[in-house]
Amino acid sequence: MARKLNPTERRAQRNRSRLKKNAGEGRLRLSVFRSSKNISAQLIDDTKGVTVASASSQEEAVAAKGSNKDGAAAVGKLLAERALAKGQKLVMFDRGRYIFHGRVKALADAAREGGLEF
């Protein structure tokens, strides 16, 4: 018997199905992971199964900003710089189970300002 999904799991499942549908466009996936103390993001090429670029609030370049919205924005900016250095500009934003608010939104806005398009 299948168990019922809680609202967070349903939201993540809905997001994953949307990403799978758009995966054939050849764009990288910008995946976000948020914990209570840190935030990290990575650009993933799903066709090859490799991570192209990543950034985290635990890195020395970003750690001084903290793990609040300012730190998340610094992570987004750093990830955008690394992606542009590798020649990648078009991405799909994968927020996972997190709602688009607070630190996740700050990271996405900074990545857009850094030159990524999604």
C-alpha positions in Angstrom: 0.0 0.0 0.0 1.4 3.4 -1.0 1.8 5.9 1.8 0.4 9.4 1.5 2.9 12.2 0.7 3.0 15.2 3.0 2.7 18.7 1.4 6.5 19.2 1.3 7.0 15.9 -0.5 4.2 16.7 -3.0 5.7 20.1 -3.7 9.1 18.5 -4.4 7.6 15.8 -6.6 5.7 18.5 -8.6 8.9 20.4 -9.1 10.8 17.4 -10.2 8.2 16.4 -12.8 8.4 19.9 -14.2 12.2 19.8 -14.4 12.1 16.4 -16.1 9.7 17.7 -18.7 12.1 20.6 -19.5 15.3 18.6 -19.3 15.4 18.0 -23.0 16.2 21.6 -23.7 19.9 21.1 -23.0 20.1 23.5 -20.1 21.9 23.0 -16.9 20.1 22.6 -13.6 20.9 25.0 -10.8 20.1 22.9 -7.7 19.9 24.6 -4.3 20.4 23.0 -0.9 19.6 24.9 2.2 20.2 23.9 5.8 19.7 25.8 9.0 23.2 27.1 9.0 24.4 27.0 5.4 23.3 27.2 1.8 24.9 25.7 -1.3 24.2 25.6 -5.0 25.5 23.6 -7.9 25.1 23.5 -11.7 24.4 20.0 -12.8 24.5 18.6 -16.4 21.8 15.9 -16.2 22.6 14.4 -19.6 26.2 13.7 -18.6 25.5 13.3 -14.9 28.3 15.7 -13.8 28.5 18.9 -11.7 29.8 21.8 -13.8 30.2 24.4 -11.0 29.3 24.7 -7.3 29.4 27.3 -4.5 28.7 27.1 -0.8 28.4 29.5 2.2 31.2 27.4 3.8 33.8 28.5 1.4 36.3 31.1 2.6 35.3 33.6 -0.1 31.7 33.7 1.2 32.0 32.6 4.8 32.5 36.2 6.0 29.0 37.1 4.8 27.4 34.5 7.0 24.5 32.2 6.2 21.7 34.8 6.0 20.4 36.5 2.9 23.7 38.3 2.3 25.6 35.1 2.4 23.1 33.4 0.0 23.4 36.4 -2.4 27.2 36.0 -2.2 26.8 32.3 -3.1 24.6 33.1 -6.0 27.0 35.7 -7.4 30.0 33.3 -7.0 28.2 30.5 -8.7 27.3 32.8 -11.6 30.9 33.9 -12.0 32.1 30.3 -12.1 29.4 29.3 -14.6 30.2 32.2 -16.9 33.9 31.2 -16.7 32.9 27.8 -18.0 30.8 29.3 -20.8 27.4 28.4 -19.3 24.6 31.0 -19.2 21.2 29.2 -19.6 20.0 27.2 -16.5 16.9 25.8 -15.0 16.3 26.8 -11.3 15.7 23.7 -9.1 14.6 25.0 -5.7 13.7 21.5 -4.6 11.4 21.4 -1.7 12.1 25.0 -0.6 9.7 27.7 -1.2 10.9 30.7 -3.3 11.4 33.0 -0.4 14.2 34.4 1.8 17.6 32.9 1.3 16.6 30.9 -1.8 15.2 34.0 -3.5 18.3 36.0 -2.6 20.5 33.3 -4.1 18.4 33.3 -7.3 18.3 37.0 -7.7 22.1 37.3 -7.2 22.6 34.5 -9.8 20.5 36.5 -12.3 22.4 39.7 -11.6 25.6 37.8 -12.1 24.6 36.9 -15.6 22.7 33.6 -15.5 19.4 33.3 -17.3 16.5 31.4 -16.0 
